[in-house]
Amino acid sequence: MSHNLVNIADLNGLPTVTPEQWALFIPPGTFTKMPLAHRDQILFLDAASTQTVYDAANRRNILCGNDGFGNTPFSAGCFRHVEAYSIQAEAELKKWLYQRGIPFASAAFVLPVFAADSSPAVLTTWKMIVKYAFELFGSDDIVAVSDKVDWCVYFRHCGTLKFASEPDRTKFW
């Protein structure tokens, strides 16, 4: 079985969202003001592709301990390394994420925890997650997971991030 969450080549999306849509990174009106090099690294998945990613994440139980509102993600031992971080200032958040050692070009999915039906999942890079971390991890619960499920970040709306790495593949597959 593949260790990838999904086959990225099978996904479809749009490089922007319509003004009435909520966007994960920043309000849609300002999305077009981002540098083109940044926008090119952010793909808003269409409804079918969003569902495909959510289905794969649920099948693999990427939170491994779930957050059925008990807020115990990664507690079941699916990742060997779990760190918690309380968000304070923007610069410190970006520094902490950068220090996780993930290559900037690494592909990742960003999933709103409670909005699968109304908000698109996003295919992006670790660089964009770090660059726009303060906006991304600002209010709603969010999961960011690498396309290979070798790391996962869970943001809880109370301002706490959990970063999990070194997956125990026997518990995912």
C-alpha positions in Angstrom: 0.0 0.0 0.0 1.2 3.5 -0.8 2.3 5.7 2.1 0.9 8.7 0.3 -2.4 10.1 1.7 -3.8 10.4 -1.8 -2.4 10.5 -5.4 -1.9 14.3 -6.0 -2.2 13.8 -9.7 -5.8 12.7 -9.3 -6.9 15.9 -7.6 -8.4 19.0 -9.2 -8.8 22.5 -8.0 -8.6 26.2 -8.6 -5.8 28.6 -8.0 -8.1 31.0 -6.3 -11.5 31.1 -4.6 -14.5 33.3 -5.3 -15.1 36.4 -3.2 -18.0 34.8 -1.3 -15.9 31.8 -0.3 -14.0 31.6 3.0 -10.4 30.9 2.3 -8.0 29.2 4.6 -5.0 31.5 4.2 -6.4 34.9 3.9 -9.6 36.6 2.9 -10.2 36.0 -0.8 -10.1 39.8 -1.6 -6.5 39.9 -0.5 -5.5 36.5 -1.9 -5.0 38.1 -5.3 -2.6 40.6 -3.7 -0.2 37.9 -2.6 3.0 37.5 -4.7 2.3 35.2 -7.7 5.1 32.9 -6.5 3.0 32.3 -3.3 -0.3 31.9 -5.1 1.3 29.4 -7.4 1.9 27.2 -4.3 -1.7 27.2 -3.1 -4.4 25.2 -4.8 -8.0 25.2 -3.5 -9.3 21.8 -4.2 -12.7 21.3 -5.8 -15.5 19.5 -3.9 -14.7 16.0 -5.2 -11.0 16.4 -4.5 -11.7 17.9 -1.0 -13.9 14.9 -0.2 -11.2 12.5 -1.5 -8.6 14.0 0.9 -11.0 14.0 3.8 -12.0 10.4 3.2 -8.3 9.4 3.0 -7.5 11.3 6.2 -10.4 9.6 8.0 -9.5 6.1 6.8 -5.9 6.6 8.0 -7.1 8.3 11.2 -4.3 10.9 10.9 -5.2 12.5 14.2 -4.7 9.1 15.9 -6.5 9.8 19.1 -9.0 11.9 17.4 -10.5 15.2 18.4 -14.1 14.1 18.8 -14.0 17.3 20.9 -11.9 15.4 23.6 -8.9 17.3 22.2 -6.5 14.4 22.5 -4.9 14.3 19.0 -1.9 12.0 18.5 -2.5 10.3 21.9 -2.8 6.8 20.5 0.8 6.5 19.5 0.6 6.6 15.8 3.5 9.2 15.8 6.6 8.6 17.8 7.3 12.3 18.3 4.6 14.8 19.4 5.3 18.4 20.4 2.9 21.1 21.7 3.2 24.8 21.1 1.1 27.7 22.4 0.8 30.5 19.9 2.1 33.8 21.0 3.7 36.2 18.5 3.8 35.7 14.8 7.6 35.7 14.5 7.9 33.0 17.2 5.3 30.8 15.6 7.0 31.0 12.2 10.4 30.3 13.9 8.9 27.3 15.8 7.4 25.8 12.6 10.6 26.4 10.6 12.6 24.6 13.3 10.6 21.4 12.7 13.0 20.9 9.8 10.4 20.2 7.1 11.7 21.0 3.6 9.9 24.1 2.2 8.9 22.3 -1.0 7.2 19.5 0.8 3.6 19.1 -0.3 0.9 19.3 2.3 -2.9 19.3 2.7 -4.7 21.8 4.9 -8.1 20.7 6.1 -10.6 22.8 8.1 -11.6 20.3 10.8 -15.3 21.3 10.9 -15.9 22.6 7.4 -15.5 19.8 4.8 -18.8 20.7 3.2 -18.4 24.5 3.0 -14.7 25.1 2.6 -12.2 23.6 0.2 -9.2 21.6 1.3 -6.0 23.2 0.2 -2.9 21.6 -1.4 0.1 23.7 -0.7 3.7 23.6 0.5 5.3 23.7 3.9 6.8 27.1 2.9 3.3 28.6 2.6 2.2 27.0 5.8 5.1 28.7 7.6 4.8 32.0 5.7 1.1 32.4 6.4 1.0 30.5 9.8 -0.4 33.3 11.8 -3.3 33.7 9.4 -3.8 30.0 9.0 -3.7 29.0 12.6 -5.8 31.9 13.8 -9.3 30.9 14.6 -10.9 27.6 13.4 -9.5 24.2 14.1 -7.2 23.1 11.2 -5.2 20.0 10.3 -2.2 20.2 8.0 -0.7 16.9 6.9 2.1 16.0 4.5 1.1 14.2 1.4 3.2 11.3 2.7 1.7 11.4 6.2 5.2 11.7 7.7 4.1 14.7 9.8 0.9 16.3 10.9 0.0 19.6 12.6 -3.3 20.0 14.5 -4.4 23.6 15.5 -7.0 23.9 18.1 -8.9 27.2 18.2 -7.7 27.9 21.7 -4.3 28.8 20.4 -2.5 25.4 20.7 -0.6 23.6 18.0 0.4 20.0 18.1 3.1 18.8 15.7 3.5 15.0 15.2 6.2 13.3 13.3 7.9 10.0 12.8 4.8 7.9 12.1 4.5 4.3 13.2 3.3 3.0 9.8 2.0 -0.2 11.5 -0.7 1.9 13.1 -1.8 3.8 10.0 -1.9 1.1 7.4 
